[in-house]
Amino acid sequence: MEELTDEVLLQLIHLGNESALGALYDRHGKAAYSLAYRMLGDVHAAEDAVQEAFVNVWRRAGSFRNARGTARTWVMAVVHHRSIDIGRKRRGIAPRELPLDLTLLPADSHDTWSEVSNTLDRALLKECLEQIPLEQREVIELAYFQGHTQREIAELKGIPLGTVKGRVRIGLQKLRGLVLELGLGGSTDEP
């Protein structure tokens, strides 16, 4: 299964192939756990989020659409949503999934060079984040790395919801431009 693309693995998962799910987990489980742990800050909660996310991948593999992004991005979005839901349950907030643009996640890692490249990409992404204004960086980090909703961010920061929305939108535009400038974001073509 190593030679199959993630997209083919998702098609096989949709057909009920358990080995394909295992292969997909082997490829992305580590990155999925890292994302969940960064968002939740707890080993057990992160493990739960990843497990629930891959159960959702198993159940919903047929809903993946190539036109909306890569299979890896889709899997990581599922992990992100599970992490948000688990984080909200822990904080006593009703779960609700939010849309997420994960085009800035590092590429898939199948070999040592890719892993090194991913580490460099993360360092460059962090550097790009540091180049955008503090107000924009803070709301992006609260939303994407800590799993807060824009309404929660407005309450935490004591600013209007519209201001939060504007800062996220403008910050993501600036971040995308910086990432593309450094050649990390791939094609500039919109799907």
MITOR-586308 format. One line per 8 residues: their letters; for each residue x, y, z of N, C-alpha, C, O. Coordinates in steps of 0.1 Angstrom, whole numbers, plus 5000, padded with zeros to 4 digits. Layout:
BEGIN
a) X,Y,Z,X,Y,Z,X,Y,Z,X,Y,Z | ...
This chain:
BEGIN
meeltdev) 5008,4988,5000,5000,5000,5000,5009,5013,5000,5003,5024,4998 | 5022,5011,5002,5030,5023,5003,5031,5031,4990,5032,5043,4990 | 5029,5024,4979,5030,5031,4966,5017,5038,4962,5017,5046,4952 | 5006,5035,4969,4993,5042,4966,4993,5056,4972,4998,5059,4982 | 4986,5065,4964,4984,5078,4969,4974,5079,4980,4966,5069,4982 | 4974,5089,4987,4964,5091,4998,4950,5091,4993,4941,5086,4999 | 4948,5097,4981,4935,5097,4975,4930,5083,4971,4918,5080,4973 | 4939,5075,4966,4935,5061,4963,4932,5054,4976,4922,5046,4977
llqlihlg) 4940,5056,4987,4937,5050,5000,4923,5054,5005,4916,5045,5010 | 4920,5066,5003,4906,5071,5008,4895,5064,5000,4885,5060,5005 | 4898,5061,4987,4888,5054,4979,4886,5040,4984,4875,5034,4985 | 4898,5034,4987,4898,5020,4993,4891,5019,5006,4884,5010,5010 | 4893,5029,5015,4887,5030,5028,4872,5031,5026,4864,5025,5033 | 4868,5039,5016,4853,5041,5014,4847,5027,5010,4835,5025,5012 | 4855,5018,5004,4851,5005,5000,4852,4995,5011,4849,4983,5009 | 4857,5000,5023,4858,4991,5034,4871,4984,5036,4872,4974,5044
nesalgal) 4882,4989,5030,4895,4982,5031,4902,4987,5044,4906,4999,5044 | 4903,4979,5054,4909,4983,5067,4924,4985,5065,4930,4993,5072 | 4931,4977,5056,4945,4979,5054,4948,4993,5049,4958,4999,5052 | 4939,4999,5041,4941,5012,5035,4940,5022,5047,4948,5032,5047 | 4931,5020,5056,4930,5029,5068,4943,5028,5076,4948,5039,5080 | 4949,5017,5078,4961,5015,5085,4973,5022,5078,4981,5029,5084 | 4973,5021,5065,4984,5028,5057,4982,5043,5058,4992,5050,5059 | 4970,5048,5057,4968,5062,5059,4972,5067,5073,4978,5078,5074
ydrhgkaa) 4968,5059,5083,4972,5063,5096,4988,5063,5098,4993,5072,5104 | 4994,5053,5092,5009,5052,5093,5015,5064,5087,5025,5069,5091 | 5009,5070,5076,5015,5081,5069,5012,5094,5077,5021,5103,5077 | 5000,5095,5083,4996,5108,5089,4993,5108,5104,4990,5119,5109 | 4995,5097,5110,4991,5096,5124,5000,5105,5133,4995,5111,5142 | 5013,5106,5130,5022,5114,5138,5019,5129,5137,5018,5136,5147 | 5017,5133,5124,5013,5147,5122,4999,5150,5128,4997,5161,5134 | 4990,5141,5127,4977,5143,5133,4978,5144,5148,4971,5153,5154
yslayrml) 4986,5136,5155,4988,5136,5169,4994,5150,5173,4990,5156,5183 | 5004,5154,5165,5011,5167,5168,5001,5178,5168,5002,5187,5176 | 4993,5178,5158,4982,5189,5157,4973,5188,5169,4970,5199,5175 | 4968,5177,5172,4958,5175,5183,4965,5179,5196,4959,5186,5204 | 4977,5175,5198,4984,5178,5211,4987,5193,5212,4985,5199,5223 | 4990,5199,5201,4993,5213,5201,4980,5221,5205,4980,5231,5212 | 4969,5216,5200,4956,5223,5202,4951,5220,5217,4945,5229,5223 | 4953,5208,5221,4947,5204,5234,4956,5204,5246,4952,5206,5257
gdvhaaed) 4969,5203,5243,4979,5203,5254,4978,5192,5264,4983,5193,5275 | 4972,5180,5260,4970,5169,5268,4972,5156,5260,4966,5155,5250 | 4981,5147,5265,4984,5135,5258,4971,5127,5255,4969,5122,5244 | 4963,5124,5266,4952,5116,5264,4941,5122,5255,4935,5115,5247 | 4939,5135,5257,4929,5142,5248,4933,5141,5234,4925,5140,5225 | 4946,5143,5231,4952,5143,5218,4950,5129,5212,4946,5128,5200 | 4953,5119,5220,4951,5105,5215,4936,5102,5211,4933,5096,5201 | 4927,5107,5220,4913,5105,5217,4909,5113,5205,4901,5107,5197
avqeafvn) 4914,5125,5203,4910,5133,5191,4915,5125,5178,4907,5125,5169 | 4927,5120,5179,4932,5113,5167,4924,5100,5164,4921,5097,5153 | 4921,5093,5175,4914,5081,5173,4900,5084,5167,4895,5077,5158 | 4893,5094,5173,4880,5097,5168,4880,5103,5154,4871,5100,5146 | 4891,5110,5151,4892,5115,5137,4894,5104,5127,4888,5105,5116 | 4902,5094,5130,4904,5083,5120,4891,5074,5120,4889,5068,5109 | 4883,5074,5130,4870,5067,5129,4861,5075,5119,4854,5069,5111 | 4862,5088,5120,4854,5096,5111,4859,5095,5097,4851,5095,5087
vwrragsf) 4872,5094,5095,4878,5092,5082,4872,5079,5076,4869,5078,5065 | 4872,5068,5085,4867,5055,5080,4852,5057,5076,4848,5051,5066 | 4844,5064,5084,4830,5065,5081,4827,5075,5069,4818,5073,5062 | 4836,5085,5067,4832,5095,5058,4842,5096,5046,4842,5107,5039 | 4850,5086,5044,4860,5087,5033,4854,5090,5019,4860,5096,5011 | 4841,5086,5017,4834,5088,5005,4831,5103,5003,4828,5107,4992 | 4832,5111,5013,4829,5125,5012,4841,5134,5008,4839,5146,5005 | 4853,5128,5007,4864,5135,5003,4863,5139,4988,4859,5131,4980
rnargtar) 4867,5151,4985,4866,5156,4971,4880,5162,4968,4884,5172,4974 | 4887,5157,4958,4900,5162,4953,4900,5177,4950,4910,5184,4953 | 4889,5181,4944,4888,5195,4940,4890,5205,4952,4893,5217,4949 | 4887,5201,4964,4887,5210,4975,4901,5209,4983,4902,5217,4993 | 4910,5201,4978,4923,5200,4985,4928,5186,4985,4922,5177,4980 | 4940,5184,4991,4946,5171,4992,4940,5162,5002,4933,5167,5011 | 4942,5150,5001,4937,5140,5011,4943,5143,5025,4936,5142,5035 | 4956,5146,5025,4962,5150,5037,4956,5162,5044,4953,5161,5056
twvmavvh) 4953,5172,5036,4946,5184,5042,4933,5180,5048,4929,5185,5058 | 4925,5172,5041,4912,5167,5045,4913,5160,5058,4906,5162,5068 | 4923,5150,5059,4925,5143,5071,4928,5152,5083,4923,5150,5094 | 4937,5161,5081,4941,5171,5091,4930,5180,5095,4929,5184,5107 | 4921,5183,5086,4909,5191,5090,4900,5183,5099,4894,5188,5108 | 4899,5170,5096,4891,5161,5104,4897,5161,5118,4889,5162,5128 | 4910,5160,5119,4917,5160,5132,4914,5173,5139,4912,5174,5151 | 4916,5184,5132,4914,5197,5138,4900,5199,5143,4898,5204,5155
hrsidigr) 4890,5194,5136,4876,5195,5141,4874,5187,5153,4867,5191,5163 | 4879,5175,5153,4878,5166,5165,4884,5172,5177,4879,5172,5188 | 4896,5178,5175,4903,5185,5186,4895,5197,5191,4894,5199,5203 | 4889,5204,5182,4880,5216,5187,4869,5210,5195,4866,5215,5206 | 4862,5200,5190,4851,5194,5198,4855,5189,5212,4848,5192,5221 | 4866,5182,5212,4871,5177,5225,4875,5188,5234,4872,5188,5246 | 4881,5198,5229,4885,5210,5237,4873,5217,5242,4873,5222,5254 | 4863,5218,5234,4850,5225,5239,4843,5217,5250,4838,5222,5259
krrgiapr) 4843,5204,5248,4837,5195,5258,4844,5197,5271,4838,5197,5282 | 4857,5198,5271,4865,5199,5283,4862,5213,5289,4863,5214,5301 | 4859,5223,5281,4856,5236,5286,4841,5239,5289,4837,5249,5293 | 4833,5228,5286,4819,5229,5288,4812,5237,5277,4801,5243,5280 | 4817,5237,5265,4811,5245,5254,4806,5235,5244,4812,5225,5241 | 4794,5237,5239,4787,5228,5229,4796,5227,5217,4800,5237,5211 | 4798,5215,5212,4807,5213,5200,4800,5218,5187,4787,5217,5186 | 4808,5224,5179,4803,5228,5166,4815,5229,5156,4825,5236,5160
elpldltl) 4814,5223,5145,4825,5223,5136,4826,5236,5128,4816,5242,5125 | 4838,5241,5126,4840,5253,5119,4848,5250,5106,4856,5241,5106 | 4847,5258,5095,4855,5256,5084,4869,5260,5087,4872,5268,5095 | 4878,5254,5079,4893,5256,5082,4900,5255,5069,4898,5245,5061 | 4909,5264,5067,4918,5263,5055,4932,5258,5060,4939,5266,5066 | 4935,5246,5057,4947,5240,5062,4957,5239,5050,4966,5230,5051 | 4957,5248,5041,4966,5247,5030,4980,5250,5034,4990,5248,5026 | 4982,5256,5046,4995,5259,5051,5002,5248,5058,5013,5250,5063
lpadshdt) 4996,5237,5060,5002,5225,5067,5014,5220,5058,5013,5220,5046 | 5024,5215,5064,5035,5210,5057,5031,5198,5048,5021,5191,5052 | 5039,5195,5038,5035,5184,5029,5037,5171,5036,5043,5170,5047 | 5032,5160,5030,5033,5147,5035,5048,5143,5037,5057,5147,5030 | 5050,5134,5047,5064,5130,5049,5065,5114,5048,5060,5107,5056 | 5071,5110,5037,5073,5096,5034,5087,5091,5036,5090,5080,5038 | 5097,5101,5036,5111,5097,5038,5118,5107,5047,5112,5117,5051 | 5130,5105,5049,5138,5114,5058,5139,5128,5052,5137,5138,5060
wsevsntl) 5142,5129,5039,5142,5143,5033,5129,5150,5035,5130,5162,5039 | 5118,5144,5033,5105,5150,5035,5103,5155,5049,5098,5166,5052 | 5108,5147,5058,5106,5150,5073,5115,5162,5076,5110,5171,5083 | 5127,5163,5071,5136,5174,5073,5129,5187,5066,5129,5197,5072 | 5124,5185,5054,5118,5196,5047,5106,5201,5055,5104,5213,5056 | 5098,5192,5061,5086,5196,5069,5090,5204,5081,5084,5214,5084 | 5101,5200,5087,5106,5207,5099,5110,5221,5095,5107,5231,5102 | 5117,5223,5083,5121,5236,5078,5109,5244,5075,5108,5256,5078
drallkec) 5098,5237,5069,5086,5244,5065,5079,5250,5077,5075,5261,5077 | 5079,5242,5088,5073,5247,5101,5080,5259,5106,5074,5268,5111 | 5094,5258,5106,5102,5269,5111,5099,5282,5102,5098,5293,5108 | 5098,5280,5089,5096,5291,5080,5082,5297,5082,5079,5309,5082 | 5072,5288,5085,5058,5292,5088,5058,5300,5100,5051,5310,5101 | 5065,5295,5111,5066,5303,5123,5072,5317,5121,5068,5327,5126 | 5083,5317,5112,5089,5330,5109,5079,5339,5102,5079,5351,5105 | 5071,5333,5093,5061,5341,5086,5051,5347,5096,5047,5358,5095
leqipleq) 5046,5338,5105,5037,5343,5115,5042,5355,5123,5035,5364,5126 | 5055,5354,5126,5061,5365,5133,5062,5378,5126,5065,5389,5131 | 5061,5377,5112,5062,5389,5104,5048,5397,5102,5048,5408,5097 | 5037,5390,5107,5025,5397,5105,5022,5405,5119,5028,5401,5129 | 5014,5415,5118,5011,5423,5130,5007,5414,5142,4999,5404,5140 | 5011,5418,5154,5008,5410,5166,4993,5408,5168,4989,5397,5171 | 4984,5418,5165,4970,5416,5167,4964,5405,5158,4956,5397,5162 | 4969,5405,5146,4965,5394,5136,4971,5381,5140,4964,5371,5139
revielay) 4983,5380,5144,4990,5368,5148,4983,5362,5160,4980,5350,5160 | 4979,5370,5170,4973,5365,5182,4959,5358,5178,4957,5347,5183 | 4951,5364,5170,4938,5358,5167,4939,5346,5159,4932,5336,5160 | 4949,5346,5150,4952,5334,5142,4956,5322,5151,4951,5311,5149 | 4965,5325,5160,4970,5314,5169,4959,5309,5178,4958,5297,5180 | 4951,5318,5183,4939,5314,5191,4929,5306,5184,4924,5296,5189 | 4927,5309,5171,4917,5302,5163,4923,5288,5158,4916,5278,5160 | 4935,5289,5152,4939,5277,5145,4948,5267,5154,4948,5255,5151
fqghtqre) 4954,5273,5164,4963,5264,5172,4957,5261,5186,4961,5251,5192 | 4947,5269,5190,4941,5267,5203,4926,5263,5202,4920,5259,5212 | 4921,5264,5190,4907,5259,5187,4896,5268,5192,4885,5263,5194 | 4899,5281,5194,4888,5290,5199,4880,5295,5187,4885,5296,5176 | 4867,5297,5189,4859,5303,5179,4862,5318,5178,4868,5323,5187 | 4857,5324,5168,4859,5339,5167,4852,5346,5178,4856,5356,5183 | 4840,5341,5181,4832,5347,5192,4840,5346,5206,4840,5355,5213 | 4846,5334,5208,4854,5332,5220,4866,5342,5221,4869,5347,5231
iaelkgip) 4872,5343,5209,4884,5352,5208,4880,5366,5211,4887,5374,5219 | 4868,5371,5206,4863,5384,5209,4861,5386,5224,4865,5397,5229 | 4856,5376,5230,4854,5377,5245,4867,5377,5252,4869,5385,5262 | 4876,5368,5248,4889,5367,5255,4897,5380,5254,4903,5385,5263 | 4897,5386,5242,4905,5398,5239,4897,5411,5242,4903,5422,5243 | 4884,5410,5245,4876,5422,5248,4875,5431,5236,4875,5443,5237 | 4873,5425,5224,4872,5433,5212,4859,5429,5204,4855,5417,5206 | 4854,5437,5196,4842,5433,5188,4844,5421,5179,4856,5419,5174
lgtvkgrv) 4834,5413,5177,4835,5401,5168,4839,5405,5154,4847,5398,5148 | 4834,5416,5149,4838,5420,5135,4853,5423,5134,4859,5421,5124 | 4859,5429,5145,4873,5431,5145,4881,5418,5145,4891,5417,5138 | 4876,5408,5152,4883,5395,5152,4882,5389,5138,4892,5385,5133 | 4870,5390,5132,4869,5384,5118,4878,5391,5108,4884,5385,5100 | 4879,5404,5109,4887,5412,5100,4902,5409,5102,4910,5407,5093 | 4906,5408,5115,4920,5405,5118,4924,5391,5113,4935,5389,5107 | 4915,5381,5115,4918,5367,5110,4919,5368,5094,4928,5362,5089
riglqklr) 4909,5374,5088,4909,5374,5073,4922,5381,5068,4929,5376,5059 | 4925,5393,5073,4936,5401,5068,4949,5393,5072,4959,5393,5063 | 4950,5388,5084,4962,5381,5088,4965,5369,5080,4976,5366,5076 | 4954,5361,5076,4956,5349,5068,4960,5353,5054,4968,5346,5047 | 4955,5364,5049,4959,5369,5035,4974,5373,5035,4981,5369,5026 | 4978,5380,5046,4992,5383,5047,5001,5371,5048,5012,5370,5042 | 4997,5362,5057,5004,5350,5059,5005,5342,5046,5016,5336,5043 | 4994,5340,5039,4995,5333,5027,5004,5339,5017,5012,5332,5010
glvlelgl) 5004,5352,5016,5013,5359,5007,5028,5357,5011,5036,5354,5002 | 5031,5357,5024,5045,5355,5028,5049,5340,5025,5060,5338,5021 | 5040,5331,5028,5043,5317,5025,5045,5314,5011,5054,5307,5007 | 5037,5320,5002,5038,5318,4988,5051,5325,4983,5058,5320,4974 | 5054,5336,4989,5067,5343,4985,5079,5335,4988,5089,5335,4980 | 5078,5327,4998,5090,5318,5002,5089,5304,4995,5097,5296,4996 | 5078,5302,4987,5077,5290,4979,5072,5278,4987,5074,5267,4983 | 5065,5281,4999,5060,5270,5007,5046,5265,5004,5042,5254,5007
ggstdep) 5038,5274,4998,5024,5271,4996,5021,5264,4983,5009,5262,4981 | 5030,5260,4975,5027,5254,4962,5021,5263,4952,5026,5275,4952 | 5012,5259,4945,5006,5267,4934,4997,5278,4940,4991,5277,4950 | 4997,5289,4932,4988,5300,4936,4975,5299,4930,4966,5308,4932 | 4972,5289,4922,4959,5287,4916,4949,5283,4926,4952,5275,4935 | 4937,5289,4925,4926,5286,4934,4920,5273,4929,4918,5271,4917 | 4915,5264,4938,4908,5252,4934,4895,5255,4928,4887,5246,4924
